[in-house]
Amino acid sequence: MDFRVLVADDDPGVLHLLEAYLRREGWGVIPASDGIEALERFEALQPELAVLDVAMPHRDGLQVLAHIIRSPHPTPVIMLSGQAEPWVIIAAMKGGATDFLLKPILREDFLEAIRRHRKSNLREIEEPDPVSQDLLTRMGRGMAVRRMLMNIQRVAATDFSVLIQGETGTGKELVAEAIHRMSRRAGQPLVAVDCGAIPDTLLESELFGHERGAFTGATSRRRGYFELARGGTLFLDEITNLHRGLQAKLLRALEERHIWPVGAERPVEVDVRIVAASNSALRQEVEGGRFRRDVYQRLAEFEIFIPPLRERREDIEYLAERLLAEACRELDRPPLLLSPEARALLVQEPWPGNVRELRNAIRRAAILVDGSRIDARDLERPRMGQALSLEQPALPTLEQLVTTLEGGRPFRLVMEELVGGVERDLLVRLLEWTRGNKRALSRLLQMNYRTLFRRLREHGI
């Protein structure tokens, strides 16, 4: 479980020091420099613990404490003060604070207080459901994710087929994995198939298997994904890429609970639960005649919609912190901080590639940044915040280009970023034109599908 601490203090030196203490322990930090910012971040991010200075501008720590204690999601609060007057301590403890520390803060005293609250917080988590905690850690803790989690928990206990719909990069495979892990089939295989990554000519054999001699090159019997997932869950991603003939065979398999391997003389019984996913609205595909209505109805016994990141901005800072910590561990470098300006830029971005694009932006900044803090300029790149026009690509002015080069950025890297930004924006718009159908986009671009698939992943699409 990620443990996040809201730290509010108007003294930049104290705030930076406490942030450093917490990050060295591997805990998440939500910094705030005044009482109003502390209230806003508490409401948006719902931390597991709050550390508040008593004397802050706009709203003092005691006012923030009162709000937190009365909120629908009360959180333990540690108060800090440079005043040793008894009335301050009494007011804080009567107001509901669980601990009180005097400045200057001693590192070990501070960390010991945090550890006590963390242990208490861990005990409050429902032990029987670690899968839910894992999903919240990986996708975010905002209300949209929590509401979606309630639906996941309800359907997981059934054997219904589930259709997961959401844009590219929103986490459809994470949801499918959670459904499987919460179900009675958790001890059996979870087999994931990307229907868009397998050529049409091979997909039937991959799904249903084939007998020896069924076609040229079939030198032995091969079990398909349905058989490999027997007793467990079969996750069919990019389901819209199934051609109509294969859709009919999938429907027969779902309704009759048996499959016909290619070249087989008799059917093979299978017991699998189907979870399918689409990055486009499948109902629209049905209305447009591109997907069979009966197959859609069979797959969508229960539907789960994953909102895009731009519709759950309360998760962006939390996810950015987690992804940054992961990048630092992978790069074997000391923890990095996100400046307030960088946080503001991240939150306001539309993120058409969703969490996958956010991850790429954070990882890129972690590689290129000098120093211990990521600022907004470290995150700026041609593809962020620009709606590219096909007629007039968004390029930097001559002054911006000179400033960038004078700042020490090599011309080669500048060109790579510009070209990458243009290519990414064009791919996003063309993918929208094909309604998310990557195989149709491959044909439109006259590009090998695997090459297109690699390009899309590189751009976080």
Kinemage of the C-alpha trace (Angstrom):
@kinemage 1
@onewidth
@group {chain A} dominant
@subgroup {mainchain}
@vectorlist {calphas} color= white
{ca met a 1} P 0.000 0.000 0.000
{ca asp a 2} L 1.236 3.521 -0.846
{ca phe a 3} L 1.263 5.678 2.312
{ca arg a 4} L 0.784 9.382 1.533
{ca val a 5} L 1.331 12.225 3.972
{ca leu a 6} L -0.020 15.762 3.538
{ca val a 7} L 2.657 18.142 4.885
{ca ala a 8} L 1.650 21.799 5.289
{ca asp a 9} L 4.109 24.467 6.429
{ca asp a 10} L 4.677 28.016 5.195
{ca asp a 11} L 8.433 27.787 5.874
{ca pro a 12} L 10.007 26.464 2.618
{ca gly a 13} L 13.051 25.160 4.493
{ca val a 14} L 10.985 23.123 6.962
{ca leu a 15} L 8.681 21.876 4.184
{ca his a 16} L 11.619 20.721 2.041
{ca leu a 17} L 13.282 19.006 5.026
{ca leu a 18} L 10.149 17.065 6.026
{ca glu a 19} L 9.545 16.067 2.401
{ca ala a 20} L 13.081 14.687 2.223
{ca tyr a 21} L 12.639 12.694 5.456
{ca leu a 22} L 9.452 11.066 4.168
{ca arg a 23} L 10.666 10.316 0.656
{ca arg a 24} L 13.791 8.599 1.957
{ca glu a 25} L 11.450 6.177 3.732
{ca gly a 26} L 9.643 5.508 0.450
{ca trp a 27} L 6.419 7.303 1.447
{ca gly a 28} L 4.362 9.609 -0.727
{ca val a 29} L 4.317 13.333 0.099
{ca ile a 30} L 1.629 15.915 -0.692
{ca pro a 31} L 3.206 19.321 0.081
{ca ala a 32} L 1.278 22.530 0.816
{ca ser a 33} L 2.619 25.984 1.679
{ca asp a 34} L -0.470 27.495 3.333
{ca gly a 35} L -3.784 26.536 4.911
{ca ile a 36} L -5.948 26.943 1.808
{ca glu a 37} L -3.621 24.815 -0.322
{ca ala a 38} L -3.618 22.199 2.443
{ca leu a 39} L -7.435 22.046 2.436
{ca glu a 40} L -7.588 21.791 -1.353
{ca arg a 41} L -5.048 18.980 -1.496
{ca phe a 42} L -6.679 17.118 1.364
{ca glu a 43} L -10.048 17.156 -0.425
{ca ala a 44} L -8.581 16.185 -3.798
{ca leu a 45} L -6.100 13.497 -2.764
{ca gln a 46} L -7.391 12.103 0.566
{ca pro a 47} L -4.019 11.306 2.193
{ca glu a 48} L -3.567 8.684 4.893
{ca leu a 49} L -2.002 11.205 7.329
{ca ala a 50} L -1.713 14.994 7.672
{ca val a 51} L 1.139 16.983 9.243
{ca leu a 52} L 0.118 20.626 9.855
{ca asp a 53} L 1.993 23.658 11.111
{ca val a 54} L -0.098 25.700 13.568
{ca ala a 55} L 0.911 29.129 12.215
{ca met a 56} L 0.114 29.376 8.484
{ca pro a 57} L -1.283 32.171 6.288
{ca his a 58} L -4.869 32.226 4.959
{ca arg a 59} L -5.966 29.353 7.245
{ca asp a 60} L -4.035 28.398 10.346
{ca gly a 61} L -3.315 24.785 11.236
{ca leu a 62} L -6.075 24.606 13.855
{ca gln a 63} L -8.682 25.654 11.268
{ca val a 64} L -7.398 23.058 8.814
{ca leu a 65} L -7.450 20.457 11.609
{ca ala a 66} L -11.108 21.236 12.376
{ca his a 67} L -12.037 20.797 8.705
{ca ile a 68} L -10.197 17.463 8.410
{ca ile a 69} L -11.808 16.054 11.567
{ca arg a 70} L -15.305 16.999 10.339
{ca ser a 71} L -14.784 15.714 6.794
{ca pro a 72} L -16.404 12.503 5.455
{ca his a 73} L -12.909 10.981 5.304
{ca pro a 74} L -11.260 12.001 8.608
{ca thr a 75} L -7.505 11.503 8.702
{ca pro a 76} L -5.076 11.367 11.650
{ca val a 77} L -3.318 14.713 12.132
{ca ile a 78} L 0.093 15.558 13.627
{ca met a 79} L 0.443 19.224 14.606
{ca leu a 80} L 3.724 21.154 14.488
{ca ser a 81} L 4.518 24.419 16.260
{ca gly a 82} L 7.397 26.635 17.187
{ca gln a 83} L 5.412 27.789 20.228
{ca ala a 84} L 5.610 25.834 23.462
{ca glu a 85} L 2.666 27.646 25.112
{ca pro a 86} L 0.284 25.210 26.808
{ca trp a 87} L -2.811 26.740 25.174
{ca val a 88} L -1.506 25.818 21.705
{ca ile a 89} L -0.947 22.193 22.665
{ca ile a 90} L -4.308 21.966 24.480
{ca ala a 91} L -6.191 23.524 21.544
{ca ala a 92} L -4.582 21.082 19.111
{ca met a 93} L -5.290 17.987 21.194
{ca lys a 94} L -8.865 19.074 21.994
{ca gly a 95} L -9.354 19.774 18.304
{ca gly a 96} L -8.635 16.158 17.484
{ca ala a 97} L -4.895 16.051 16.729
{ca thr a 98} L -3.351 12.672 17.451
{ca asp a 99} L 0.173 13.992 18.058
{ca phe a 100} L 2.035 17.260 18.655
{ca leu a 101} L 5.697 18.012 17.840
{ca leu a 102} L 7.699 21.109 18.702
{ca lys a 103} L 10.094 22.810 16.300
{ca pro a 104} L 12.918 22.424 15.538
{ca ile a 105} L 11.857 18.967 14.401
{ca leu a 106} L 14.210 16.115 15.219
{ca arg a 107} L 14.345 13.584 12.393
{ca glu a 108} L 13.942 10.458 14.526
{ca asp a 109} L 11.098 11.928 16.592
{ca phe a 110} L 9.292 12.920 13.403
{ca leu a 111} L 9.741 9.541 11.693
{ca glu a 112} L 8.754 7.625 14.817
{ca ala a 113} L 5.477 9.572 14.986
{ca ile a 114} L 4.843 8.843 11.300
{ca arg a 115} L 5.573 5.124 11.760
{ca arg a 116} L 3.080 4.877 14.645
{ca his a 117} L 0.332 6.349 12.501
{ca arg a 118} L 1.273 4.201 9.516
{ca lys a 119} L 0.967 1.017 11.586
{ca ser a 120} L -2.416 2.178 12.819
{ca asn a 121} L -3.505 2.914 9.259
{ca leu a 122} L -2.394 -0.535 8.075
{ca arg a 123} L -4.461 -2.189 10.799
{ca glu a 124} L -7.559 -0.307 9.630
{ca ile a 125} L -7.336 -1.704 6.093
{ca glu a 126} L -9.565 -4.688 5.419
{ca glu a 127} L -7.125 -7.579 5.240
{ca pro a 128} L -9.483 -9.890 3.243
{ca asp a 129} L -9.286 -7.664 0.152
{ca pro a 130} L -5.668 -6.962 -0.847
{ca val a 131} L -6.701 -6.946 -4.519
{ca ser a 132} L -8.778 -3.789 -4.017
{ca gln a 133} L -5.895 -2.083 -2.260
{ca asp a 134} L -3.554 -3.057 -5.091
{ca leu a 135} L -5.917 -1.669 -7.731
{ca leu a 136} L -6.310 1.637 -5.866
{ca thr a 137} L -2.531 1.879 -5.566
{ca arg a 138} L -2.013 1.324 -9.282
{ca met a 139} L -4.943 3.310 -10.719
{ca gly a 140} L -5.553 6.086 -8.189
{ca arg a 141} L -7.640 6.736 -5.100
{ca gly a 142} L -10.180 9.260 -6.361
{ca met a 143} L -13.933 8.760 -6.188
{ca ala a 144} L -14.229 7.690 -9.843
{ca val a 145} L -11.827 4.780 -9.287
{ca arg a 146} L -13.523 3.863 -5.996
{ca arg a 147} L -16.953 3.752 -7.649
{ca met a 148} L -15.544 1.575 -10.426
{ca leu a 149} L -13.980 -0.701 -7.807
{ca met a 150} L -17.401 -1.277 -6.234
{ca asn a 151} L -18.691 -2.569 -9.588
{ca ile a 152} L -15.611 -4.774 -9.994
{ca gln a 153} L -16.187 -6.314 -6.568
{ca arg a 154} L -19.839 -7.023 -7.352
{ca val a 155} L -19.337 -8.670 -10.721
{ca ala a 156} L -16.215 -10.602 -9.707
{ca ala a 157} L -18.296 -12.840 -7.472
{ca thr a 158} L -20.394 -13.946 -10.469
{ca asp a 159} L -19.544 -15.829 -13.654
{ca phe a 160} L -20.939 -13.105 -15.933
{ca ser a 161} L -19.052 -12.105 -19.053
{ca val a 162} L -17.665 -8.598 -18.574
{ca leu a 163} L -17.012 -5.895 -21.157
{ca ile a 164} L -14.469 -3.257 -20.087
{ca gln a 165} L -14.516 -0.040 -22.098
{ca gly a 166} L -12.065 2.820 -21.873
{ca glu a 167} L -9.548 4.791 -23.870
{ca thr a 168} L -6.062 3.497 -24.594
{ca gly a 169} L -3.841 3.664 -21.525
{ca thr a 170} L -6.599 3.819 -18.899
{ca gly a 171} L -5.820 0.429 -17.337
{ca lys a 172} L -8.248 -2.075 -18.852
{ca glu a 173} L -5.870 -4.985 -18.279
{ca leu a 174} L -5.505 -3.989 -14.606
{ca val a 175} L -9.291 -4.150 -14.221
{ca ala a 176} L -9.448 -7.536 -15.937
{ca glu a 177} L -6.731 -8.845 -13.635
{ca ala a 178} L -8.607 -7.553 -10.573
{ca ile a 179} L -11.827 -9.264 -11.681
{ca his a 180} L -9.973 -12.552 -12.053
{ca arg a 181} L -8.124 -12.269 -8.745
{ca met a 182} L -11.364 -11.525 -6.862
{ca ser a 183} L -13.290 -14.370 -8.480
{ca arg a 184} L -13.656 -18.046 -7.549
{ca arg a 185} L -11.395 -18.747 -10.550
{ca ala a 186} L -8.415 -16.925 -8.999
{ca gly a 187} L -6.452 -20.156 -8.565
{ca gln a 188} L -6.743 -20.981 -12.279
{ca pro a 189} L -5.033 -19.328 -15.287
{ca leu a 190} L -5.642 -15.780 -16.473
{ca val a 191} L -4.812 -15.730 -20.193
{ca ala a 192} L -4.621 -12.331 -21.927
{ca val a 193} L -4.929 -12.038 -25.705
{ca asp a 194} L -4.460 -8.837 -27.711
{ca cys a 195} L -6.789 -9.448 -30.632
{ca gly a 196} L -5.251 -6.533 -32.509
{ca ala a 197} L -1.690 -7.869 -32.349
{ca ile a 198} L -2.398 -11.201 -34.089
{ca pro a 199} L -2.942 -11.354 -37.885
{ca asp a 200} L -6.463 -12.309 -38.945
{ca thr a 201} L -5.176 -15.458 -40.651
{ca leu a 202} L -3.734 -16.778 -37.385
{ca leu a 203} L -6.255 -15.538 -34.836
{ca glu a 204} L -8.726 -18.431 -35.146
{ca ser a 205} L -5.954 -20.978 -34.619
{ca glu a 206} L -4.547 -18.969 -31.698
{ca leu a 207} L -7.939 -18.796 -29.965
{ca phe a 208} L -9.281 -22.279 -30.624
{ca gly a 209} L -6.142 -24.291 -31.364
{ca his a 210} L -5.604 -26.676 -34.283
{ca glu a 211} L -5.101 -30.338 -35.052
{ca arg a 212} L -2.049 -31.822 -36.669
{ca gly a 213} L -2.216 -31.425 -40.447
{ca ala a 214} L -5.002 -28.813 -40.271
{ca phe a 215} L -2.944 -26.508 -42.534
{ca thr a 216} L 0.551 -26.207 -43.921
{ca gly a 217} L 3.000 -26.033 -41.046
{ca ala a 218} L 0.664 -27.626 -38.477
{ca thr a 219} L 3.018 -30.460 -37.599
{ca ser a 220} L 1.421 -31.195 -34.225
{ca arg a 221} L -1.732 -30.507 -32.241
{ca arg a 222} L -1.702 -27.133 -30.536
{ca arg a 223} L -3.973 -25.961 -27.751
{ca gly a 224} L -5.512 -22.521 -28.220
{ca tyr a 225} L -6.065 -19.777 -25.667
{ca phe a 226} L -9.524 -21.116 -24.740
{ca glu a 227} L -8.012 -24.417 -23.648
{ca leu a 228} L -5.051 -22.753 -21.947
{ca ala a 229} L -7.494 -20.702 -19.846
{ca arg a 230} L -9.642 -23.705 -18.886
{ca gly a 231} L -11.138 -23.210 -15.433
{ca gly a 232} L -9.911 -19.595 -15.344
{ca thr a 233} L -10.405 -16.334 -17.213
{ca leu a 234} L -9.771 -15.442 -20.853
{ca phe a 235} L -9.155 -11.725 -21.384
{ca leu a 236} L -9.806 -10.622 -24.962
{ca asp a 237} L -8.317 -7.153 -25.427
{ca glu a 238} L -9.025 -4.990 -28.503
{ca ile a 239} L -12.115 -7.103 -29.177
{ca thr a 240} L -13.228 -4.813 -32.043
{ca asn a 241} L -10.400 -6.232 -34.170
{ca leu a 242} L -12.181 -9.598 -34.517
{ca his a 243} L -13.529 -9.988 -38.058
{ca arg a 244} L -17.213 -10.885 -38.355
{ca gly a 245} L -16.598 -14.529 -39.223
{ca leu a 246} L -14.568 -15.028 -36.066
{ca gln a 247} L -17.177 -13.117 -34.056
{ca ala a 248} L -19.709 -15.791 -35.030
{ca lys a 249} L -17.405 -18.582 -33.863
{ca leu a 250} L -16.763 -16.735 -30.592
{ca leu a 251} L -20.519 -16.452 -30.020
{ca arg a 252} L -20.938 -20.189 -30.574
{ca ala a 253} L -18.151 -20.933 -28.097
{ca leu a 254} L -19.720 -18.652 -25.466
{ca glu a 255} L -23.199 -20.102 -25.808
{ca glu a 256} L -22.365 -23.788 -26.239
{ca arg a 257} L -19.344 -23.887 -23.882
{ca his a 258} L -17.282 -25.819 -26.378
{ca ile a 259} L -14.905 -24.963 -29.205
{ca trp a 260} L -13.916 -26.484 -32.523
{ca pro a 261} L -10.128 -26.439 -33.021
{ca val a 262} L -9.139 -25.892 -36.652
{ca gly a 263} L -9.237 -29.252 -38.419
{ca ala a 264} L -10.953 -31.041 -35.499
{ca glu a 265} L -13.624 -33.699 -36.010
{ca arg a 266} L -15.252 -33.187 -32.632
{ca pro a 267} L -15.682 -30.237 -30.256
{ca val a 268} L -13.657 -29.661 -27.083
{ca glu a 269} L -15.518 -28.640 -23.936
{ca val a 270} L -14.152 -25.546 -22.172
{ca asp a 271} L -15.038 -23.817 -18.931
{ca val a 272} L -13.787 -20.226 -19.075
{ca arg a 273} L -14.981 -16.844 -17.996
{ca ile a 274} L -14.719 -14.179 -20.712
{ca val a 275} L -13.599 -10.635 -19.996
{ca ala a 276} L -13.358 -8.464 -23.109
{ca ala a 277} L -12.084 -4.927 -23.605
{ca ser a 278} L -12.466 -2.199 -26.179
{ca asn a 279} L -10.920 1.252 -26.470
{ca ser a 280} L -13.903 2.482 -28.483
{ca ala a 281} L -17.592 2.545 -27.627
{ca leu a 282} L -18.638 -0.946 -28.717
{ca arg a 283} L -22.314 0.038 -28.870
{ca gln a 284} L -21.419 2.554 -31.581
{ca glu a 285} L -19.510 -0.131 -33.445
{ca val a 286} L -22.688 -2.236 -33.345
{ca glu a 287} L -24.856 0.631 -34.587
{ca gly a 288} L -22.372 1.258 -37.374
{ca gly a 289} L -22.566 -2.382 -38.472
{ca arg a 290} L -18.937 -3.082 -37.621
{ca phe a 291} L -19.629 -5.482 -34.769
{ca arg a 292} L -22.341 -8.100 -34.349
{ca arg a 293} L -25.112 -7.123 -31.990
{ca asp a 294} L -25.611 -10.659 -30.644
{ca val a 295} L -21.899 -10.965 -29.788
{ca tyr a 296} L -21.938 -7.582 -28.068
{ca gln a 297} L -24.966 -8.566 -25.988
{ca arg a 298} L -23.308 -11.833 -24.979
{ca leu a 299} L -20.051 -10.120 -23.995
{ca ala a 300} L -21.718 -7.211 -22.212
{ca glu a 301} L -23.608 -9.125 -19.529
{ca phe a 302} L -21.935 -6.575 -17.282
{ca glu a 303} L -20.155 -3.424 -18.468
{ca ile a 304} L -17.424 -1.441 -16.737
{ca phe a 305} L -16.428 1.979 -18.031
{ca ile a 306} L -13.006 3.379 -17.086
{ca pro a 307} L -13.037 7.185 -17.178
{ca pro a 308} L -10.093 8.861 -18.925
{ca leu a 309} L -7.472 10.599 -16.822
{ca arg a 310} L -8.734 14.062 -17.824
{ca glu a 311} L -12.034 13.226 -16.087
{ca arg a 312} L -10.364 12.181 -12.827
{ca arg a 313} L -7.731 14.842 -12.331
{ca glu a 314} L -7.766 14.154 -8.587
{ca asp a 315} L -5.624 11.080 -9.371
{ca ile a 316} L -2.951 12.815 -11.453
{ca glu a 317} L -0.683 14.089 -8.661
{ca tyr a 318} L -0.885 10.789 -6.816
{ca leu a 319} L -0.077 8.779 -9.948
{ca ala a 320} L 2.737 11.159 -10.899
{ca glu a 321} L 4.312 10.724 -7.453
{ca arg a 322} L 4.088 6.940 -7.671
{ca leu a 323} L 5.410 6.782 -11.233
{ca leu a 324} L 8.258 9.139 -10.341
{ca ala a 325} L 9.260 6.951 -7.392
{ca glu a 326} L 9.226 3.894 -9.670
{ca ala a 327} L 11.360 5.673 -12.279
{ca cys a 328} L 13.915 6.743 -9.666
{ca arg a 329} L 14.200 3.178 -8.360
{ca glu a 330} L 14.612 1.839 -11.887
{ca leu a 331} L 17.270 4.466 -12.692
{ca asp a 332} L 18.976 3.857 -9.339
{ca arg a 333} L 19.006 7.573 -8.560
{ca pro a 334} L 18.009 9.499 -5.410
{ca pro a 335} L 14.320 10.429 -5.033
{ca leu a 336} L 13.156 13.433 -7.082
{ca leu a 337} L 10.632 16.079 -6.094
{ca leu a 338} L 7.926 17.635 -8.266
{ca ser a 339} L 7.793 21.412 -8.000
{ca pro a 340} L 4.389 23.156 -7.521
{ca glu a 341} L 4.645 24.430 -11.107
{ca ala a 342} L 5.285 20.924 -12.420
{ca arg a 343} L 2.295 19.606 -10.476
{ca ala a 344} L 0.072 22.343 -11.896
{ca leu a 345} L 1.221 21.543 -15.440
{ca leu a 346} L 0.586 17.828 -14.978
{ca val a 347} L -2.912 18.382 -13.602
{ca gln a 348} L -3.982 20.710 -16.412
{ca glu a 349} L -2.795 18.471 -19.258
{ca pro a 350} L -5.494 16.587 -21.252
{ca trp a 351} L -3.401 13.356 -21.413
{ca pro a 352} L -4.970 11.760 -24.516
{ca gly a 353} L -2.740 8.729 -23.871
{ca asn a 354} L -3.958 8.603 -20.254
{ca val a 355} L -1.800 6.917 -17.584
{ca arg a 356} L 0.532 5.388 -20.163
{ca glu a 357} L 1.334 8.862 -21.532
{ca leu a 358} L 1.732 10.291 -18.015
{ca arg a 359} L 4.174 7.491 -17.209
{ca asn a 360} L 6.236 8.230 -20.314
{ca ala a 361} L 6.373 11.957 -19.497
{ca ile a 362} L 7.497 11.293 -15.918
{ca arg a 363} L 10.133 8.762 -16.969
{ca arg a 364} L 11.518 11.115 -19.614
{ca ala a 365} L 11.797 13.956 -17.096
{ca ala a 366} L 13.465 11.653 -14.555
{ca ile a 367} L 16.133 10.783 -17.112
{ca leu a 368} L 16.819 14.311 -18.357
{ca val a 369} L 16.519 16.433 -15.201
{ca asp a 370} L 19.604 17.789 -13.499
{ca gly a 371} L 19.368 18.237 -9.755
{ca ser a 372} L 16.843 16.903 -7.260
{ca arg a 373} L 13.643 18.578 -8.451
{ca ile a 374} L 11.522 18.354 -11.594
{ca asp a 375} L 10.206 21.744 -12.689
{ca ala a 376} L 7.612 22.577 -15.319
{ca arg a 377} L 10.289 23.214 -17.954
{ca asp a 378} L 11.554 19.646 -17.490
{ca leu a 379} L 8.120 18.339 -18.460
{ca glu a 380} L 7.495 20.637 -21.390
{ca arg a 381} L 7.730 18.964 -24.756
{ca pro a 382} L 6.072 19.544 -28.131
{ca arg a 383} L 3.360 16.950 -27.522
{ca met a 384} L 2.119 18.378 -24.189
{ca gly a 385} L -0.766 20.795 -24.315
{ca gln a 386} L -0.769 21.240 -28.104
{ca ala a 387} L -3.673 20.417 -30.371
{ca leu a 388} L -1.688 19.868 -33.573
{ca ser a 389} L -3.244 20.972 -36.836
{ca leu a 390} L -2.656 18.823 -39.895
{ca glu a 391} L -2.306 21.967 -41.996
{ca gln a 392} L 0.068 23.860 -39.679
{ca pro a 393} L 2.236 21.807 -37.292
{ca ala a 394} L 2.943 23.521 -33.967
{ca leu a 395} L 6.636 24.418 -34.058
{ca pro a 396} L 8.659 26.601 -31.694
{ca thr a 397} L 9.451 30.165 -32.689
{ca leu a 398} L 13.015 31.040 -33.667
{ca glu a 399} L 13.467 32.795 -30.308
{ca gln a 400} L 12.250 29.710 -28.396
{ca leu a 401} L 14.565 27.469 -30.421
{ca val a 402} L 17.595 29.704 -29.786
{ca thr a 403} L 16.757 29.873 -26.066
{ca thr a 404} L 16.538 26.081 -25.900
{ca leu a 405} L 19.876 25.607 -27.670
{ca glu a 406} L 21.584 28.279 -25.563
{ca gly a 407} L 20.332 26.417 -22.493
{ca gly a 408} L 22.557 23.500 -23.474
{ca arg a 409} L 19.999 21.176 -25.093
{ca pro a 410} L 21.691 19.394 -28.069
{ca phe a 411} L 20.123 20.120 -31.458
{ca arg a 412} L 19.753 16.385 -32.109
{ca leu a 413} L 17.532 15.956 -29.024
{ca val a 414} L 15.493 19.033 -29.951
{ca met a 415} L 14.813 17.598 -33.412
{ca glu a 416} L 13.926 14.163 -32.016
{ca glu a 417} L 11.418 15.742 -29.627
{ca leu a 418} L 9.840 17.885 -32.368
{ca val a 419} L 9.544 15.015 -34.847
{ca gly a 420} L 8.256 12.687 -32.116
{ca gly a 421} L 5.678 15.247 -31.043
{ca val a 422} L 4.390 15.760 -34.586
{ca glu a 423} L 4.234 12.004 -35.249
{ca arg a 424} L 2.420 11.365 -31.968
{ca asp a 425} L -0.236 14.011 -32.571
{ca leu a 426} L -0.859 12.760 -36.101
{ca leu a 427} L -1.248 9.181 -34.846
{ca val a 428} L -3.686 10.289 -32.125
{ca arg a 429} L -5.895 12.105 -34.618
{ca leu a 430} L -5.784 9.323 -37.183
{ca leu a 431} L -6.610 6.754 -34.496
{ca glu a 432} L -9.662 8.859 -33.604
{ca trp a 433} L -10.578 8.859 -37.327
{ca thr a 434} L -10.510 5.044 -37.392
{ca arg a 435} L -12.515 4.930 -34.118
{ca gly a 436} L -9.652 3.265 -32.292
{ca asn a 437} L -9.318 0.412 -34.808
{ca lys a 438} L -5.563 -0.129 -35.050
{ca arg a 439} L -5.825 -2.614 -37.893
{ca ala a 440} L -7.747 -0.074 -39.959
{ca leu a 441} L -5.096 2.523 -39.106
{ca ser a 442} L -2.392 0.078 -40.203
{ca arg a 443} L -4.086 -0.266 -43.591
{ca leu a 444} L -4.580 3.503 -43.874
{ca leu a 445} L -0.899 4.181 -43.181
{ca gln a 446} L 0.239 1.199 -45.301
{ca met a 447} L 2.363 0.234 -42.304
{ca asn a 448} L 3.069 -3.218 -40.916
{ca tyr a 449} L 0.764 -3.764 -37.934
{ca arg a 450} L 3.556 -4.747 -35.544
{ca thr a 451} L 5.510 -1.625 -36.521
{ca leu a 452} L 2.440 0.523 -35.879
{ca phe a 453} L 1.822 -1.223 -32.571
{ca arg a 454} L 5.410 -0.492 -31.481
{ca arg a 455} L 5.134 3.174 -32.556
{ca leu a 456} L 1.906 3.630 -30.602
{ca arg a 457} L 3.448 2.152 -27.454
{ca glu a 458} L 6.548 4.322 -27.810
{ca his a 459} L 4.337 7.411 -27.898
{ca gly a 460} L 2.190 6.261 -24.971
{ca ile a 461} L -0.934 5.914 -27.133
